[in-house]
Amino acid sequence: TGTLRAALNLGNPVLVQRGPDGAPSGTTVDLARELARRLGVPVAFLEYDGAGKVSDAAGSGVWDVAFMAIDPLRAEGVEFTPPYVLIEGTYVVPVASPLQAVESVDQPGTRVAVGDASAYHLFLARALRHASIVTAPTGDDAAALFLHGGADVLAGVKQPNDTLVRDTPGLRAVPGRFMSIRQAMCVPHGRGAGAAYVRAFIAEMAGSGFVARALAASGQDPGLVAPNAAGATG
């Protein structure tokens, strides 16, 4: 089309934020802009409030590159790069909850709130055998559902979960993580040359320190860069 159309998941505040002018900013925005610069084309951002909606649109031809967590179900429609950022999936519970460990969440009668079609929803749908999953349209909606008593546990990304615990009396984080969320760039299936190009691009961006600098510039931990991202061009 002459324009790099980049899909952004605004439901992941670690990688995408809103700037003072309301425009998207953050690590994935910086990566998309750098990719467009190298290609010599302008960039256009398509904004989604959840990764599930980004994934659902993969076959529609509306975007050229996207930024999502790697998952086997999503891989049916896209080609992923190796991960360039690793974040954790964690649980939040009321202070009085008897749940003290990640492993204790999976028991009958426990309701776990998740953002629909998020990476942690897809993972927990496979991993949980006894607890029930309660979905909400987005991660923020899942948090609201949990806060209003619609679930016993909130599952989500560590950073916003930690902020919720800090800002909301009566909550605590369950120690540990239930998954590692592997954030990657992707292109729709059928674009072999494009997939090879973005794999090499992500490896360079991670290895050169670009990703770490972008994380730091957006107020995130530069230590989230995936340790094996650099050089993973195969």
N, C-alpha and C positions, 0 to 999 in steps of 0.2 A: 504493500500500500504506500510505500515511501515514508511511513511513520512507524516507529517501534511502539507497538501497543502493549503496555505493561499492566498486568492485573495486580492490584494491591489488596491484601487482606487487612482491612482496618481493624479486624478483631484481634490482631496480635500487636499489643502496644509495645512490645520489646523491639519490633522491627519497623513499625510504622506509627508515626504520631501526626498530629495536626500542628502546623506551624502557627505563629502569631496571626498570620493573614488567613488562616483557615485552609491553606493548601497542605497537601500531604508532605511529610518530611520523614527522615529516618534512614536506616541502613538500606532497606530495599529500594527506597526512592533514589538514594545515592548510587546504588548498583545499576539501576535501570538507566539513570542519566549517563553514567560512565559508559555503559554498553552502547547507548544511542550515539554518544560522542564518537566512539570508535567506529561505528558503522556509518557515521556521517549523515545521520537522519535525525529529525526531531523525535521527541518522546511524548506519548499521550498516555495518561494514567486512567485506568478503569478501576473504580473503587467498589469494593465488596465488603460487606460487614461480617463475613465469615468465610473460612477456607473452603467449606463445603460448596458454597456458591461459585467460587472460583473453579473448583474441580468440575462442577456440573456444566460449566460453560466451556470446558476444554475442547469439546468437539464441535462447537458452534462457529468457530472461526473468528470470534470477536477479539481475541487477544493472541499475541505472539509469544510472550514470555510471562511467567508468573512465578510467585514465591510462595511455596507451601511446604509443610512438613511431609517428609517421605512416608508413604503408607502403601501397602500392597494393593488395596482397593483403588486408590488414586492412580497407581502405576498402570492400571489397565487402560488409562486414557492419555497419559503423559509420559515423557522421558525426563527423568530426574538427573540433575548433577549429583555428585557426592555432596553431603551436607557441608555448609560453610559456617553454621552456627548450631550449637547444641543448647537447648533449654530444658528445664525439668517440668514434668507434670507432677503436681502436688495436691494434697487434700487439705481442706479446711473444715473444721467442726466447731460446734459450740464448746466453750470451756468445760462444761459439765458432761460432755459426751464420754462414754466409757471407752471409745476407740482411741487407742494409744499408739498403734503402729499401722503402717501401710497394709500389712497382711491381714489385720483384723477387720478391715472395711468389708471384705467379701464374706458376708454372712447373711442368712435369711432375714428379711425385714428391714435391712438397711437400704435407704433410698439415696442414690448418688446423682446430683444435678450436674449436667454437662451442657455445653453449647452444641447444638445439633450439627453433626457431620464434621466436627472439629477432629484434629488428630487424636486427641485424648478420648473423644467419644468412640472413634473407630477402634482404638486400641482396647478400651475397656469393654466394648461390646464383645470382643474376642476373649478377653482375659477374665472377666468376672463370671463366676459360676453360680453364685448364690444371691448376691446383692442385686437390686433392681436399678435400672438407669432411668432417670427422669430427664427429658430433653427440654431445652428452651431454644428459641431461635438463635441467640448469640451467647457468648460468654458472659456479657453483662446481664443479659436476661436470666441466665442460669444463676448468677450471684443473687439477683433480686428474688428469684424463686426460693433459693436456699434461705435467704434472710427473712422471708415471710413464712417460713415453716413448711415449705413444699418439699423439702428434702432434708436428710440427716447429714449429708456430706456434700461439699462442693468440690468438684474436680476441675482443675484448670492449670494455667501456666503459672509457674512459681512467682514471677515478679508481680503481676497484678494480685495474685492471692496474698502475697506478703503485704502489699499495700492495703488490701482489705482488712487483714488482721490488725495492722498497725492503726488503722483509722476507725475500727469498729469495736467497741468494748464488748467483751463476752465471747470473742472468737479466739481460736488458736490454730496453728498449723500442725498437722500430723507430721512427726519427724520422718525424714527420708523422702524418696520420690517413688512414684509408681511407674514412671517411664522416662526415657530420654527422648525428647522431641527433636528430630533431626531436620532442621530447616534447610531447604535447598531451592535452587532455581529449576524451572522446568519449561519444556516446550511441548506442544501437542504431538502425539504420535504421528509418524509419517514425515518428520522433518529431520532426517538423519544428519545432514550437514549442519543444521542449526543446533542439534543436540550436541554434536562434537564441539562446535564452537563455544557454546555456553559452558561445557565442562571445562575446557581449557581456560575460559575467562574466569570462572569461579575459582579455579585452582590458583590463577595468578593473583586475583584480588585477595584471597586469603593469605597467600604466601608473601605478598608485598606489604602487608599491614593495612591495606585499604579497608578491609572489613573491620579490623580492630579500631581504626581511627574513626570510621563511621559510627560504630557503636558508642565510642567515647563521646563523640560530638553530639550525639542524641541523648546523652545522659545514661547510657547503659554500660554494663560491665564488658570491657574489651576482652576479658578472659573467656567470654562465651564462644569465641571462634573455635570451630571444630579442629581438634589437634591434627587430624590427618587430611584436612582439606587441601593444603598446599601440595601440589604435585600429583593430585589424583585426577589425571586427565584421561584415563582409559575409559 
